[in-house]
Amino acid sequence: MALSRFLTMFLVVAVSIIPIISSTDFIVGDDNGWATGFDYQAWAQGKEFHVGDKLVFKYTKGKHNVMRVNGTGFQQCAVPPDSSTQGFTTGNDVIVLSSPGRKWYICGISNHCENGKMKLAITVQPQIGLGAPTSSPNPTPTPISDATGTSPIYSSWIVIIFALLIAIMF
């Protein structure tokens, strides 16, 4: 009885964290970070971005920013009129890719997009792993958070240990 309860709880936890473990944190520009004079389109080429992955933009606060734009804004390096809701300025911005499709980002400071090549366009694929959600006809906006949390793998181990302790106690 206790063994079957333990196995059931373990399977529930394991299946629920597989998508978390399979996500990838992409440091945009790798060691270069988010800076002028770097080819972000070349950086993105060959990479596969999936729902659940994160883009991490690292730069000196106040020197750059990250603006989420549409395809036209990307082509024209145009900062959106509602830039206060579309822009990120912490210097360590984490963008969770929450829906499949095309995503566009630029630096809205001075001429960094036009002359400094600070623009990134990617295509986000559906989530991989068990229980992957299908795309919805009305994708939700991509949530943003500051990069101050724990890593997904570390958090997953905490959940597993907690589930094991509960299983042992009951």
HELIX and SHEET records of a PDB file:
HELIX    1   1 ALA A    2  ILE A   21  1                                  20    
HELIX    2   2 ASP A   30  ASN A   32  5                                   3    
HELIX    3   3 TYR A   40  ALA A   44  1                                   5    
HELIX    4   4 GLY A   71  GLN A   76  1                                   6    
HELIX    5   5 SER A   83  GLN A   86  1                                   4    
HELIX    6   6 PRO A  152  MET A  169  1                                  18    
SHEET    1   A 4 ASP A  25  ILE A  27  0                                        
SHEET    2   A 4 LYS A  54  LYS A  58  1                                        
SHEET    3   A 4 ASN A  92  VAL A  96 -1                                        
SHEET    4   A 4 ILE A 144  ASP A 146 -1                                        
SHEET    1   B 5 PHE A  49  HIS A  50  0                                        
SHEET    2   B 5 LYS A 119  GLN A 125  1                                        
SHEET    3   B 5 GLY A 101  ILE A 106 -1                                        
SHEET    4   B 5 VAL A  66  VAL A  69 -1                                        
SHEET    5   B 5 GLY A  87  PHE A  88 -1                                        
END                                                                             
